[in-house]
Amino acid sequence: MKPYLAALLLALSVATSLPAGAADVLRFGVGLYQPDKEKNDATYRPLAEYIGKKLGRQVKLYTVDTWEGLAKSLAAGETDIALMGPWGYVLANHVAGAQAVSTILYDGKPEYFAIMITHPKSGIKSIADLKGKTFAFGDKGSTSGYLIPNYHFQKNGIEVNKFLGKVINTKHQAIELQVTRGELDAGADYNRNRDAMIADGQIKAADSVIFWTSDPLPNDAVAVSATLAKDAAFVSKLRDALASVGDELKRTPNLLPPRYTGFVSKDNAYYRPIRDAGLASGQLQAK
């Protein structure tokens, strides 16, 4: 069993999740989309407050600094609702029965892309050029930073630890910064993060090059714990609240970060491509 799956199972074994409706406060977990927790909280607190208003419940924002950690928090009942990456959602669903209720929209679409980036002067033009190079993956709960690039290497017959010179795992923002500075030869990221860091002035587009892009991936999920998923009325109300975000953005632009345009109702089936990649790559074990 993969170490992070074992950790998820351990988290589940000590879970103290509250029954649906047993508490007024709903814990809303989000990943560290922004460079630091303070900025992340400021970015996603308006959404948490809006959801709370629509549900008639207090919603407390809970930032988790890794995607793996966010999956564990939902599995363990430390959060009730989570906005999480696709692979983290699949892990939480597989281990603890968490259920997707909606998918976030980026530029009006429920999809995004994993990418691999390098410095323009690295000489790296393709996957073949990575031999012996230093490469950074995201944490092991990341879809674009870990699962999908690893699966791509595997499909092409590449054993990562033998092919690459040095492999590290770090945060998406750190990968972008270190590649642009020439401290890393290459790394895995996702288009939304690179776009946001360029827009915020954290990096310059000219300082990195995308040399590989994945097929479209299902965008981040809003998922609920297995306990809340049994409450059909609650799930319906949450879906309605999220579906209304698109119109509310016209009045409250800071409800979501730039280029995020709302949510669309989706369920577990929408994330089958991620589950299939996890099973095919051996990162997920069939039940």
N, C-alpha and C positions, 0 to 999 in steps of 0.2 A: 504494500500500500504506500502511495506517495506520502511524504511527511506532512504536507499541508492538509491532505485529506484526513490523516490521522488526527491532526490538530483540530480539524472541524468536528470530527466525531467526539473528541474529548470535550470540546466546548459544548456540544449538544448534551453530553452525559451529565453536565453540571448546570444545565439551563434552568433558569428560574422564571421563565416567561409567564406573564400574567394572562389570565383568560380574557378573551375579547370582552370589552365593556367593563372590566373589573377596575379600571383606573381611568381618571379623566385625562391624564397626560399620555400622549402618544409620543414615542421616541423616534425621531426621523433621522436616520443615518445617511450621511453623504460622504463620498470620498474626498481626498484632498486634491480638488481640481485646480486650486489656486496655489501660488508659491508658498503660502504659510497659512496657519490655522485662522489667524485673525482676519485675513482677507477672505478666506473661504467662508467663514461664518457670516461676514458682512454680505457676501454675495448671495448666499442661500437662505439667510434668515427671512427675507421677504417672502420667499416661496413657502417656507415652513409656516409663517404667520397666515398666509393666504389659505393654505390647506386647512389650517386650524379653524379659520373663520368659516369656511365652507362646510366643514364637518361639525362645527359647534363643539369642538374639543380643543384643549390646549395642546399644542405641538411643540416639543422641545427639540431643537437642532442638536445633532450629535455628529461632529466631524471625526472621521477615522482616517489615520494617515497612510494606510496601505489598503489596496484593493482586497488582498487576502484577509486583512483584519476586518474589513467591512463585511465580507462574507461570513466570517466567524461571529461577528456581533449579531447578525440577523439569525444565524443558526442557534446561537446561545440565548436568544431572547433579550439581549442587551439593547436591541433596537426593534421596533415594531414594523416600521416602514423604512425602506432604503432606496435611494437613487444610486444604482450601482452598475458597474461594467458588466457586459454580457457573461464573461467567464466567471466572475464572482457570483453572479446570479445563478448560473448553472450549478456551481459548487454548492451554494446554499440550498438550491432545490433538490439536488441529488442526495445531500446528507440530511437535510432537515425539513424538506417539504415546503420551503418557501415558494410563493407563487407570484409570477409577474402579473401586473394588472394594466400597465401602460408602458409605452416607449417614448422617450424624448425625441423631439424633432429638431434637426439641425438644418438650417436653410430650407425648412419645410419638408425634409425627408427623414424617415426613421432609420437611417443608415449612416455609416461612416467607414473609414479605411485605416487599416494598419499600414505603416510605412517604415522604410529603413532609410536613414539619413547618413550623410558623410560630409566632411569638409571638402570644399571645391578643389583643394590642392592635394587631396589624398591619393588621387589616381584610381579610386574605386569607382567602377562603372556598373558592376553587376555582382551578384552573389559569389561568382567564381573568384572575384578579386579580394574576397574577405579572408582567404587562406593566410593563416599566421597573424592576422590583425587583432587588435583589441576591440571587443564588441560589448555593448551594454544592452541587457534586457531590462524590462521593468520588473516589478515584484511578481511573485508567482501566482498572484490573483488577477493579474492583468491580462486582458484579451489581446490587445494590440501589441503590448510590450513583452508578452511571454508566450501565451498559448499559440497564437497564429504564426508568429515568426519561427518558433520551434517546430511547429507542424510543417511549415514550408521547407525548412532545412531537411526534415525527416523524409518528406515526399521526394526530395531531390537526392536522397542517399547520402546526406551529409551528417556525420557524427560531430556534433557541435564541439565537444571537448577535445577532439582530435584535430578538427579542421581549423578552428579559430586559435589564435595565439593566446589570448587571455579573455576570460568571460567574467563580467560583473553584473550584479543586479542592483538597480537604483531607481530613483523616482523619474517620472517622465520629464519633468522640468530640468532635472540635473543632466539627463541625457542630452537634451537640446543644447544646454549651456556648454557642456564639456565638448560636444562635437564642434560647435561653432568656434570654440577656443583652440581646437586642435589637440585637446587633451585625450580624446578618444578617436579611434579611427572611424568608428561607425556605431550605430545603435538603432534600436527599435522604438517607435513612437506611434502616434496616431494623428491624423490630419487636423482634428479639432484642436488639439493641444498646440501644435506648431502654429496654426492660424492665430490662436489667442495670444501666444507669446510674441509673435510678430506685431500684432495689433497693439499690444501693451508696451511695445518698445523694449522688451526684454532681450530679444535677439533680432538680427537683421536677416531678411530673406536671402540676401546674397551670400551669407556666411555659411549656408548649408545647402546640400543638394539631396533631393529624394531620388534614390536609385532603384527602389522597389516599392510597389503599391499592391496591396491585397485586393481580392474581390470585395464587393460591398459586404459589410458586416452589420447585423442588427444592432441598432443603437442601444444606449444605456437603458436599463429597465427600472421602472418603479415596481418594487416587489414588496409583498407583505409576508409576515411570519405565517407558518402553517396554522397557528391558532387563529389569527385574524382572517386567513383565507377561508375558514369555515363559516364565517359570518357573511352570507351573501348580500345582505342589506348594506353592510359596511363597505364591502368591495364595490358595490354599485355606486354608492355615494362618493367614494374616493375616485372612481373612474370619472364620474360626472364632474367632480371638482377639478381634476387634472385636465379634462377636455375643455374646460372653460378658460384655462390659462391663456390660450392663444388670443381670445378676444380681450381678456383683461390686460394683456401686454400693450394694447393700443392706448390704454389709460395709465398703466403702471409699467413703463419700459424696464425698470430695474428688477422686475419680478424674476427674470432669467438673465444670464450673461448674454452678451451680444451674439447674434446669429442663431440663438436657440429660439424656436418659434412656437413652442407649445408641446403638447403630448397627444398621442393617439392610443386608443385602447388596443392592447395586444395581450396574448396569454402565453403560456409556457411553450406552445407549439412554434411560436415565432423564433424561439432561440434554439431550435433543433440543429441548425448548421454549427453552432458553437458546441453543442453537446456531441455531435457527430465527430467534430475535430478532436475533442477531448478523448473520446473513446478510441478513435483511430490512432491517435498519437500515444496512447497508453497513459495519459495524464488522468483519465477517469476510468474507473472499473465498472463494467456492466453489472447490474444487480441481478 
